[in-house]
Amino acid sequence: MKKIFPILNWILKYKPEYFKDDLLAGITVAILLIPQGMAYALIAGLPPVYGLYAALTPQIVYTIMGTSRQLSVGPVAIDSLLVAAGLGALSIVGTGEYIQMAILLSLMVGIIHLILGIFKMGFFVSFLSKPVISGFTSGAALIISLSQVKYLSGIPIAQNNKLQDFIFSILKSEIPIHFTTLILGLSCIFFLLFIKKLSEKIPSSLVVVFFSTLWVYYYDKNLEGVAIIGEIPQGLPSIKFPKLDWLVIKNLFPIALTISIVAFTEAISISKGLAEKNKLYKLNPNQELLALGSANIIGSFFQSYPTTGGFSRTAVNSQAKAKTGVASLICALLIALTLSFFTDLFFYVPKTVLAAIIISAVLRLIDIKYAIRLYKSRKDEFTVLVLTFILTLFVGIIQGIFFGIILTLLLLVYRASKPHFAFLGRIGNTNYFQNIDRFPNEVVVREDLIILKFDAQLFFGNIDFFKKLVFNSIEKKPSKVKGFIINARAINYIDSTASEELIIIIKKLQKKGIRVMVVGAIDPSRDIIINSKLIKVIKKQNLFVTSGDAIDSFDGKAKNTALQKKLSRQYNQKN
């Protein structure tokens, strides 16, 4: 039971002294989450109340099933944008149908997470490299910010998820900017950013909501200028099973899959950092998938759209010294009370203020410093970041994330096809062997012997590269080379294609009168050599532990000892 419901691991051992910190953290996060949730619902193209629905049930479910004790689950900016982008592309007509599809997305995302968790596919997140995540989040942050311009300026701009479409919409608009709305929104952005620098503990979002609402109530009560949220339905969300339509599910699946990947990546990256700092518990990625999946599935029954762990809320929760998930339960309770009794208080909240909250929050997702570091040290990964960023901005946010994954895999394949290698030489009379290019004055380079160190597995993608290295090195010393040593310490696998090619390569070398020796083969590759046709070509007497042993044998100075033979030929057999 404790594996399925990790809450049992800590709730039964809950210490009374934890409650003060958990209470403060719960109140603090609720103060942040209430205006933030409504703001994120606007990003998703939903009425503000659905942001509060998304902040309620999923948070409770995750607290029961999640392994992180500080992660704050609820609506987030990027997932909200993905919902808007995905549903907008389907050209859904009518608010009611749009809301139904958003709730159905929550169910689908939850099911995907649940399936991945059941089959222990938590490692899947590793396909999203940090350059891809950074490029995608930076692009998405700009798109999110631009999507709020209509609330910030008072210009009714259609929802656009591509930069060029947004620019065209602005240019085509004939409605002038409402300067009162713009000034109020920009003032709130400035205040939010300024307060954030002073202290993370100040509930800046609530402060701007409170004072801007008072201003609208007393000075713009006739609602002739600044747009407001208006009436928010009072009461807890009713229980409704999402409407299932298999054609709609088919159309929504790519969006649901994208949201699933992004949501889990966001949640696991946050919770991993917290778990490393907190030694009281361990994070289980597969259980996190089950928890997020259950949170979204059950949340969909209570009219929630897709949710995950939020960066800003979790940071606030941690800084407020939340000890356990009790903080999240208190937060959920306060949201429930707000929905039950206090929704009227938000009637006069200006939409431009919610836009300001969104913009000030997402702009911090743009990590320029990381991009600069990559440019200085990792040009290839910097290219992946930039391309993902550009694709997210100009092609689409869903396409951006998938193209980013493809670019990462292509980079991985490229690196694997041309891995690091080095030709080694002996340093004097020692048993140290180093790269002849890095130590040209220290190593002894022999004309009759070549030592190649190959730092990757041998497989179909790089065996031709390996072959070229071997024969090109021999061509530089025609008729002089009598021995070729393959340093296999970094070769952890040899696939069937590479094995067959190795046989051909070795036979060609042997026909030239060149003795081929293999040194330092580790368990997996040694087992493959011993248990395949390779051993018949290489021969057991040409397997050595060290390059020094191989050279001594080549020079006829020493033979393999019994121990050397055992070490060089040991493999997985039951005899």
Secondary structure as GFF3:
##gff-version 3
##sequence-region A 1 575
A	DSSP	alpha_helix	8	11	.	.	.	ID=ss1
A	DSSP	three_ten_helix	16	18	.	.	.	ID=ss2
A	DSSP	alpha_helix	19	43	.	.	.	ID=ss3
A	DSSP	alpha_helix	49	54	.	.	.	ID=ss4
A	DSSP	alpha_helix	57	65	.	.	.	ID=ss5
A	DSSP	beta_strand	73	74	.	.	.	ID=ss6
A	DSSP	alpha_helix	77	89	.	.	.	ID=ss7
A	DSSP	alpha_helix	95	118	.	.	.	ID=ss8
A	DSSP	three_ten_helix	122	127	.	.	.	ID=ss9
A	DSSP	alpha_helix	130	147	.	.	.	ID=ss10
A	DSSP	alpha_helix	149	153	.	.	.	ID=ss11
A	DSSP	alpha_helix	163	172	.	.	.	ID=ss12
A	DSSP	alpha_helix	179	198	.	.	.	ID=ss13
A	DSSP	alpha_helix	204	219	.	.	.	ID=ss14
A	DSSP	alpha_helix	246	277	.	.	.	ID=ss15
A	DSSP	alpha_helix	285	301	.	.	.	ID=ss16
A	DSSP	beta_strand	308	309	.	.	.	ID=ss17
A	DSSP	alpha_helix	311	319	.	.	.	ID=ss18
A	DSSP	alpha_helix	326	337	.	.	.	ID=ss19
A	DSSP	pi_helix	338	342	.	.	.	ID=ss20
A	DSSP	three_ten_helix	343	346	.	.	.	ID=ss21
A	DSSP	alpha_helix	351	362	.	.	.	ID=ss22
A	DSSP	three_ten_helix	363	365	.	.	.	ID=ss23
A	DSSP	alpha_helix	368	377	.	.	.	ID=ss24
A	DSSP	alpha_helix	379	394	.	.	.	ID=ss25
A	DSSP	alpha_helix	397	417	.	.	.	ID=ss26
A	DSSP	beta_strand	421	427	.	.	.	ID=ss27
A	DSSP	beta_strand	433	435	.	.	.	ID=ss28
A	DSSP	beta_strand	443	444	.	.	.	ID=ss29
A	DSSP	beta_strand	449	454	.	.	.	ID=ss30
A	DSSP	alpha_helix	463	475	.	.	.	ID=ss31
A	DSSP	beta_strand	483	487	.	.	.	ID=ss32
A	DSSP	alpha_helix	496	511	.	.	.	ID=ss33
A	DSSP	beta_strand	515	519	.	.	.	ID=ss34
A	DSSP	alpha_helix	523	530	.	.	.	ID=ss35
A	DSSP	alpha_helix	534	538	.	.	.	ID=ss36
A	DSSP	three_ten_helix	540	542	.	.	.	ID=ss37
A	DSSP	beta_strand	543	544	.	.	.	ID=ss38
A	DSSP	alpha_helix	547	554	.	.	.	ID=ss39
A	DSSP	alpha_helix	562	569	.	.	.	ID=ss40
###
